[in-house]
Amino acid sequence: MRGYAVAMFVHILGLVAVFGGFILQHRAAARLRAAVSHGEGHPWAELLVASRTMVPSGAAMLLLSGAYLSRSLWSDLPAWILVALVAVLFIGIAGLVFGQRFAALATALRSGDGPVAGDARAHLSARSLWGLHAAANGATLGSIWLMTARPALLESALAVALPAVVGAVVGARLAAKQSGQPRATNVPATRTTA
């Protein structure tokens, strides 16, 4: 029974790593999209780079521990486990993809100065990047439902697909909306006198 406890511990750590990565990345992304200058955005890009391994490594922990747990409890795998397997594979692969894109974003911010423009602004407004990121976050949320409710195949598929699709749409729209509109700077107005 000790193996089960260790596997469950690793499973929970994997979930913490995945959601911890998403939390850090969403906050850093919001700050980055609001950044006016390269210098202002640089620390937030570095946070994205520092957290980029959290999602794929958490997904790997979920896969390995989940495989052990499911084989320990079921001889024939229920549908929700198969859907969870596909979801966690998607989350891990997506984490690798957007982790590489975070590195490219940080490089673009390091190489520029002044207002955020060019490659850095293109990365910040990339609907595909932020849509994928939010879709993976939605799939993770759906996976928690699978672990708690253990539903049949149709409900399992919907529980993962719906939040992933909503996440993709919301993430892409936020990227497009926020990236082109950096916040106003606190520059005092100049007054001319006659």
C-alpha positions as CSV (number, residue, x, y, z in Angstrom):
1,M,0.0,0.0,0.0
2,R,3.0,2.3,0.4
3,G,3.4,2.4,-3.4
4,Y,-0.1,3.7,-3.8
5,A,0.5,6.5,-1.2
6,V,3.7,7.6,-3.0
7,A,2.0,7.5,-6.4
8,M,-0.9,9.6,-5.0
9,F,1.6,12.1,-3.5
10,V,3.4,12.4,-6.8
11,H,0.1,12.8,-8.6
12,I,-1.0,15.7,-6.3
13,L,2.5,17.3,-6.8
14,G,2.0,17.0,-10.5
15,L,-1.3,18.8,-10.3
16,V,0.3,21.6,-8.1
17,A,3.1,22.0,-10.6
18,V,0.8,22.3,-13.6
19,F,-1.6,24.8,-11.9
20,G,1.3,26.7,-10.3
21,G,2.9,27.1,-13.8
22,F,-0.4,28.3,-15.2
23,I,-0.9,30.8,-12.4
24,L,2.5,32.3,-12.8
25,Q,2.3,32.3,-16.5
26,H,-1.1,34.0,-16.7
27,R,-0.1,36.7,-14.3
28,A,3.2,37.3,-16.1
29,A,1.4,37.4,-19.4
30,A,-1.1,40.0,-18.3
31,R,1.8,42.2,-17.0
32,L,3.7,41.7,-20.2
33,R,0.8,42.7,-22.4
34,A,0.4,45.8,-20.3
35,A,4.1,46.7,-20.6
36,V,5.0,49.8,-22.5
37,S,8.7,49.4,-22.8
38,H,11.1,46.5,-23.2
39,G,12.7,47.2,-19.8
40,E,9.3,47.0,-18.1
41,G,8.4,43.7,-19.8
42,H,11.7,42.0,-19.3
43,P,11.2,40.8,-15.7
44,W,7.8,39.3,-16.6
45,A,9.3,37.6,-19.6
46,E,12.0,36.1,-17.4
47,L,9.2,34.8,-15.1
48,L,7.6,33.1,-18.1
49,V,11.0,31.5,-18.9
50,A,11.6,30.4,-15.3
51,S,8.2,28.8,-15.1
52,R,8.1,27.1,-18.5
53,T,9.1,23.7,-17.3
54,M,6.4,23.6,-14.6
55,V,3.5,22.5,-16.9
56,P,5.3,19.8,-18.9
57,S,7.1,18.4,-15.8
58,G,3.8,18.4,-13.8
59,A,2.1,16.6,-16.7
60,A,4.8,14.0,-16.8
61,M,4.3,13.4,-13.0
62,L,0.6,13.1,-13.6
63,L,1.1,10.6,-16.4
64,L,3.6,8.4,-14.5
65,S,1.7,8.4,-11.2
66,G,-1.6,8.1,-12.9
67,A,-0.5,5.0,-14.9
68,Y,0.6,3.4,-11.6
69,L,-2.6,4.3,-9.8
70,S,-4.9,3.2,-12.6
71,R,-3.1,-0.1,-13.0
72,S,-3.2,-0.7,-9.2
73,L,-7.0,-0.1,-9.1
74,W,-8.4,-1.3,-12.4
75,S,-7.7,-4.2,-14.7
76,D,-9.8,-2.8,-17.5
77,L,-9.3,1.0,-17.7
78,P,-12.5,3.0,-17.4
79,A,-13.2,5.6,-20.1
80,W,-12.4,8.6,-17.9
81,I,-8.9,7.4,-17.5
82,L,-8.4,7.1,-21.2
83,V,-9.7,10.6,-21.7
84,A,-7.5,11.9,-18.9
85,L,-4.5,10.2,-20.6
86,V,-5.2,12.1,-23.8
87,A,-5.8,15.3,-22.0
88,V,-2.6,15.1,-19.9
89,L,-0.6,14.3,-23.1
90,F,-2.1,17.4,-24.7
91,I,-1.3,19.5,-21.7
92,G,2.4,18.3,-21.6
93,I,3.0,18.7,-25.3
94,A,1.3,22.2,-25.2
95,G,3.5,23.1,-22.3
96,L,6.6,22.2,-24.3
97,V,5.4,24.3,-27.2
98,F,4.4,27.4,-25.3
99,G,7.6,27.1,-23.2
100,Q,9.7,27.4,-26.3
101,R,7.6,30.4,-27.4
102,F,8.1,32.0,-24.0
103,A,11.9,31.7,-24.5
104,A,11.6,33.4,-27.9
105,L,9.5,36.2,-26.4
106,A,12.1,36.8,-23.7
107,T,14.9,36.9,-26.3
108,A,12.9,39.4,-28.3
109,L,12.4,41.6,-25.2
110,R,16.1,41.3,-24.4
111,S,17.2,42.4,-27.8
112,G,15.1,45.6,-27.9
113,D,14.8,48.8,-26.1
114,G,12.2,51.6,-26.0
115,P,8.6,50.9,-26.6
116,V,7.6,47.2,-27.0
117,A,7.3,46.7,-30.8
118,G,8.4,44.3,-33.5
119,D,9.0,40.7,-32.6
120,A,8.2,41.2,-28.9
121,R,4.8,42.8,-29.7
122,A,4.2,40.0,-32.3
123,H,4.8,37.3,-29.6
124,L,2.6,39.1,-27.2
125,S,-0.3,39.3,-29.7
126,A,0.1,35.8,-31.0
127,R,-3.4,34.3,-30.7
128,S,-2.0,30.8,-31.3
129,L,0.3,31.1,-28.3
130,W,-2.2,32.4,-25.8
131,G,-5.0,30.4,-27.2
132,L,-3.0,27.2,-26.7
133,H,-2.0,28.2,-23.3
134,A,-5.5,28.9,-22.1
135,A,-6.8,25.7,-23.9
136,A,-4.3,23.6,-21.9
137,N,-5.4,25.3,-18.7
138,G,-9.0,24.5,-19.5
139,A,-8.1,20.9,-20.3
140,T,-6.4,20.7,-16.9
141,L,-9.5,22.0,-15.2
142,G,-11.6,19.4,-17.0
143,S,-9.1,16.7,-15.9
144,I,-9.8,17.5,-12.3
145,W,-13.5,16.8,-12.9
146,L,-12.5,13.4,-14.4
147,M,-10.5,12.5,-11.3
148,T,-13.3,13.5,-8.9
149,A,-16.5,12.4,-10.8
150,R,-15.1,9.4,-12.8
151,P,-17.7,9.9,-15.5
152,A,-18.6,7.8,-18.6
153,L,-17.0,8.5,-22.0
154,L,-19.3,11.2,-23.3
155,E,-19.2,13.3,-20.1
156,S,-15.5,12.7,-19.8
157,A,-14.8,14.0,-23.3
158,L,-17.1,17.0,-22.8
159,A,-15.6,17.8,-19.4
160,V,-12.2,18.2,-21.0
161,A,-13.1,19.5,-24.5
162,L,-15.5,22.3,-23.4
163,P,-13.2,24.1,-21.0
164,A,-10.3,23.6,-23.5
165,V,-12.3,25.2,-26.3
166,V,-13.5,28.1,-24.1
167,G,-10.0,28.6,-23.0
168,A,-8.7,28.7,-26.5
169,V,-11.2,31.3,-27.6
170,V,-10.8,33.5,-24.5
171,G,-7.0,33.2,-24.6
172,A,-6.9,34.2,-28.3
173,R,-9.2,37.1,-27.7
174,L,-7.4,38.4,-24.7
175,A,-4.1,38.3,-26.6
176,A,-5.5,40.3,-29.5
177,K,-7.4,42.8,-27.3
178,Q,-4.7,43.5,-24.8
179,S,-1.5,43.3,-26.9
180,G,-2.3,46.2,-29.2
181,Q,-3.3,48.5,-26.3
182,P,-0.6,48.9,-23.7
183,R,-1.6,50.9,-20.7
184,A,-1.0,54.6,-20.6
185,T,2.2,55.8,-18.9
186,N,2.1,58.3,-16.1
187,V,3.8,61.1,-18.0
188,P,2.8,64.5,-16.8
189,A,1.2,66.8,-19.3
190,T,3.3,69.7,-20.4
191,R,1.8,73.1,-20.2
192,T,2.8,75.9,-22.5
193,T,2.6,79.5,-21.3
194,A,2.2,82.5,-23.5
